[in-house]
Amino acid sequence: MVHPPPLILASTSPYRRNLLARLGLLFQTDSPAIDERPLPSESAVALVQRLAEAKARAVAKRHPDALIIGSDQVACLDGAILGKPGGRDAAIAQLERAAGHKVIFQTGVCLLDARAQQAHTFVEPYCVHFRNLSRAQIEGYIERERPYDCAGSFKAEGLGIALFARLEGDDPTALIGLPLIRLVPLLESFGHCPLGAV
């Protein structure tokens, strides 16, 4: 029986780690520590695809025999990229801007076979339609969840769900940062099978 290569998640994000853990696969995490600044005139889709692969390749240097998952996500409102707010005032400003509007999340994923240096990449979009929200509602939400490390300033797996009018997309896990529906068949092709042998 051929054993699949070790699985490494190139991320220190607790959200991505918890998502991947849902599949019941053995994996380790490793920090990619790369420069995540966008290039001049780089689109959101190009940015997340480039960074997902860069994260996987950075970790591959320390794990040359592994299968490595890199992922990156940005939120876009009217064509502008929303980053992680980092603090209260920026989070309030992001949610005030998003209220009553549509925000598109682009999540890039790279599954890198470090042995062959072959990268399989994709970008999964997910759309969030925000409710009209008052300043008091936004401040109340921010005080309760403090989503300062989340693109778009909310946690969809928590109270953030109350901010939305509706969600639109093929893979709800993409919104949290790792699109498992698209990822599972790729993992299976390398012998990592959440449901047992294919």
C-alpha positions in Angstrom: 0.0 0.0 0.0 1.4 3.4 -1.0 1.1 6.0 1.7 0.1 9.5 0.7 2.6 12.3 1.2 2.4 14.2 4.5 -0.1 17.0 4.5 0.9 20.5 5.5 -1.4 23.6 5.8 0.7 26.6 5.0 -1.1 28.9 7.4 -1.2 29.9 11.1 -4.9 30.9 10.7 -7.1 29.2 13.4 -10.0 29.5 11.0 -8.3 27.5 8.2 -6.9 25.0 10.6 -10.4 24.4 12.1 -11.9 24.0 8.6 -9.3 21.5 7.4 -9.7 19.6 10.7 -13.4 18.9 9.7 -12.1 16.4 7.1 -10.5 14.2 9.8 -7.2 14.1 7.9 -3.8 14.1 9.6 -2.0 17.4 8.9 0.5 19.8 10.3 0.6 23.6 10.0 3.6 25.8 9.2 3.8 29.5 8.8 4.7 30.7 5.3 5.8 34.2 6.5 5.7 35.9 3.1 5.1 39.5 1.9 1.4 39.7 1.2 1.3 43.2 -0.3 -0.5 43.4 -3.7 1.5 44.3 -6.8 0.6 47.5 -8.6 -2.7 47.2 -10.5 -3.0 43.5 -9.4 -6.6 42.2 -9.4 -8.1 40.5 -6.4 -8.2 37.2 -8.2 -4.6 37.4 -9.4 -3.5 38.5 -5.9 -5.1 35.6 -4.0 -3.9 33.1 -6.6 -0.3 34.4 -6.4 -0.2 34.5 -2.6 -1.7 31.1 -2.2 1.0 29.6 -4.4 3.7 31.7 -2.8 2.7 30.5 0.7 2.7 26.9 -0.4 6.1 27.3 -2.1 7.6 29.0 1.0 6.6 26.1 3.2 7.7 23.5 0.6 11.3 24.6 1.3 11.0 23.0 4.7 8.9 20.1 3.7 10.2 18.8 0.3 8.3 15.5 0.5 4.9 17.0 1.5 1.6 17.9 -0.1 1.1 21.6 0.9 -2.1 23.7 1.0 -1.7 27.4 0.6 -4.6 29.8 0.7 -5.3 33.5 0.7 -8.5 35.6 0.8 -9.5 39.1 0.1 -12.9 40.9 0.2 -13.9 43.3 -2.6 -16.4 46.1 -2.4 -17.1 48.1 -5.6 -13.8 46.9 -7.0 -11.7 48.0 -4.0 -9.9 45.4 -1.9 -10.8 45.3 1.8 -8.0 44.0 4.0 -8.1 42.8 7.6 -9.1 45.9 9.7 -6.6 45.4 12.5 -8.5 47.5 14.9 -11.9 48.8 16.1 -12.1 52.1 14.0 -11.1 50.4 10.8 -13.6 47.5 11.4 -16.4 50.0 12.0 -15.5 51.9 8.8 -15.5 48.7 6.8 -18.9 47.5 8.0 -20.4 51.0 7.5 -19.1 50.9 3.9 -20.4 47.4 3.4 -23.9 47.9 4.9 -26.6 47.6 2.2 -24.0 46.5 -0.4 -22.6 43.3 -1.9 -19.1 42.2 -0.9 -17.3 39.5 -3.0 -14.8 37.3 -1.3 -12.1 35.7 -3.5 -10.3 32.8 -1.9 -7.3 31.4 -3.7 -6.0 27.9 -3.0 -2.9 26.1 -4.1 -2.3 22.4 -3.5 1.4 21.9 -4.1 3.1 18.6 -4.6 6.5 19.6 -3.3 8.1 16.3 -4.6 7.3 17.2 -8.2 7.0 21.0 -7.7 3.5 20.8 -9.3 1.0 23.3 -8.2 -2.8 23.0 -8.6 -4.5 26.3 -8.1 -8.0 27.7 -8.1 -10.0 30.8 -6.9 -13.4 30.3 -5.4 -15.7 33.4 -5.2 -18.4 33.9 -2.6 -20.8 36.8 -2.4 -22.2 38.4 0.8 -25.2 40.8 0.6 -25.1 42.9 3.7 -28.2 44.2 5.5 -28.7 47.9 6.0 -27.1 48.4 9.4 -27.1 51.3 11.9 -24.0 52.6 13.5 -25.2 51.2 16.8 -25.7 47.7 15.4 -22.2 47.8 13.8 -20.6 49.0 17.1 -22.5 46.4 19.1 -21.3 43.6 16.7 -17.7 44.8 16.8 -17.7 45.0 20.6 -19.0 41.4 20.9 -16.8 39.6 18.3 -13.8 41.9 17.7 -13.2 40.6 14.2 -10.0 42.5 13.7 -8.1 39.7 12.0 -10.9 38.9 9.5 -11.1 40.3 5.9 -14.4 42.2 5.8 -14.5 42.7 9.6 -16.9 39.8 10.5 -16.9 36.1 11.5 -19.5 34.3 9.4 -19.3 31.3 11.6 -20.3 33.4 14.6 -22.5 36.4 15.2 -21.4 37.9 11.8 -24.2 35.9 10.2 -26.7 38.5 11.6 -25.1 41.1 9.4 -26.2 39.5 6.2 -29.3 39.7 4.0 -28.3 36.7 1.9 -25.3 34.6 0.8 -24.5 33.5 -2.7 -22.0 30.9 -3.8 -21.1 27.3 -4.3 -19.0 26.6 -1.2 -19.9 28.2 2.2 -16.5 27.2 3.6 -14.8 29.6 1.1 -16.3 32.5 3.1 -14.3 31.3 6.2 -11.1 31.0 4.2 -10.7 27.4 2.8 -13.1 26.1 0.2 -13.4 22.4 1.2 -15.8 21.4 -1.5 -13.3 22.2 -4.3 -10.3 21.0 -2.2 -11.6 17.5 -1.3 -11.3 16.0 -4.9 -7.8 17.4 -5.2 -6.8 15.9 -1.9 -8.3 12.5 -2.9 -6.2 12.5 -6.1 -3.1 12.4 -3.8 -4.5 9.7 -1.5 -5.9 11.9 1.3 -9.5 10.6 1.3 -11.8 12.0 4.0 -14.5 9.4 3.2 -12.1 6.5 2.9 -10.7 4.8 -0.2 -12.0 6.2 -3.5 
